Amino acid sequence: MRMRRLDADFDDFVLGRSPALLRTAALLVGDRHEAEDLLQTALLRLARHWSRAVENPDAYVRRVMVNLACDHSRRRRRRPVQLGSVPDVPVGDASNDDHDDLVQALRDLPERQRATVVLRFWEDLSVAETAAILGCTEGTVKSTTSKALAHLRAAIQIPQLATAIGADDVH
């Protein structure tokens, strides 16, 4: 009976969280198809360790996705990647061109900075939660976020971006 409940809990988690996790994966890897593969692999790993991860499955899956995305990025560094559309990215009143510029600037970030920005601003995690997922200190998250935001601000000029991710959001 306990095993059936664990299976049902896992099924409920996958059904409820997959769309949001897919959007996060797409932001991490920059490609919808690769994001689907990334999420599938992360969910398979979660399934194998569900009894351990059931306390906080979101954090477990995010950490697996970030690690897999970094590994994948290292393997494909020399291969150019074309970014398809990222689903349901809320960017306020920004035009499609602004959205494309933002997504391209995000893709141009080093994988650690990209993961930090996605976790902090897309997933809306705290500095402490982001540090736990990335396996680093809170100070590292803050400095990485600051560098990433400076790069994004320099790469694009979107008024909503300046207010949405202002310097006060780093800490």
N, C-alpha and C positions, 0 to 999 in steps of 0.2 A: 504494500500500500504506500509506503514512504517513497519508493522509487517512482510510482505513478505520479505522486504529487510533485516530485522534483522534475519529472518530464513535463508535466503540465505547467509548472512555473517557468521552465525554460522556454516552452512553446509560447507562453504569454509574453515573456520578455522579447523574444525574437519578433513576434507579430507587432507588438507595440512600439518597439524601439528601432526596428530596421530602417524605416524611412529617414529618421533623424541621423542615425549612424551612417547611412549611405551618403548623406550630404556632407557629413564630417569627413568621411573617407575620400570623397571627391575633392574636397578642399586640400586634404593632405597630399594626394597623389596627382591631382590635376587632370584626371581622365576618368570619365564615367565607367568605362569598362574595367579599367584597372581598379577603380574604387569598388566595384561589385566583387571582383576577385579578392581584394583586400578584406572586405567585410565578411565574405564567405569564409575565408581562412581564419579570421579573428573569431567568428561565431563557432567554427569547428573546435578551435582551441578552448573557447569558453565551455562548450558542451563537454569536453573531456575533463574539465576542472570545475564543473558547475557546483558541486558540493562545497568546494573551497571558495568559489567566487560569488556564491549566492548572496552573501552579505552586501556586496556592492558590485553588481555585474556591469554597470555602466563604466565605472572606473577601470575594471579589469579589461573590458573590450577596448576602451580608449587607449590604454597602455599598450595592449597588443597591436592595435592599429598603428600607433605612433612608431613602435619598434619595427613593425613590418614595413611601414612606409620609408623609414630611414634605411633599412636594409635594401629595399627595392631601389631607392634613390642612388645608393652607392653602386649597385650593379648596373644601372643604366645611365650613369653620368655622361657618357659620351654620345648617347643616342638622343636626338632632339625629339621632344614630345609635343604633339598638337593637343591643345586643351579644347575639349568639347564644352558644351554648356554645363554649368554647375546648377543642379536643380534647386529651386526655391531659396535662393540667397537673398535675404532681405537687405536692401541697400537704400531704403528710404525713397526719396524722389529722384535719385540719380538716373541719368539716361542709360540706355543700353551700352553706349560707348564708354561711359564712366564705369559701368559694371564690368565690361570687358577689360578695361584698363586696370581696374582693381584686381580682377582675377589673374591677369597676366603679371602684375606686380607681385601678387602673392606667390605665384609660381616661381618667380625669379629669386625669392628669398632662399637662403640656405635651409636645408630641411629642419634643423633645430629651431630656427627663427619662425619658419612657417608653422611648425607644430605648436610652438608657444602661442603665436597669434591665434591660431584656430582654437586651441583649448581655452585661452583667456577670453576671446571676444566672440567666437562662434558658439562654443559650448558654455560660455559665461561661467567659467570656473574661477575660483579664487587663486591667488598667488600660491597659497599653501597646497591646494588641490593639484594645481598644475605642476608644482615642484614634485609632489608625490608620484604623479604619473610619469614625469620625465626622469625621475630618479636623480634630482639635483637639489641644490639649496634654493631657498626663496630669493636670495640675492641674485643668483644666476638667472632665475626667471625674470626678475625685474630688469636686470641689465640686458638680457636677451630681448625682452619685450621692447625696451627703449630703443635698441639698435634696429629692430625690425620695423617699428613705427617710423623711425627717422627715414629708413629706406623707402617705406611705402609713401610717406609724405613727399619725399624727393622724386619718386617715380611718377606720381600722379598728383593732379591738383583738383580734387573733388571737395567742394565746400562741406558736404555732409561728412566726409571722411575726417576732416579736421576736427569737427565737433563731436562726431561719434566716437573717435578714438583719440581724444586729446591727451596731453601729457599727464593730466591728473589721473587717468585710468591706469597708468603703469603700476602704481603702488596700491 
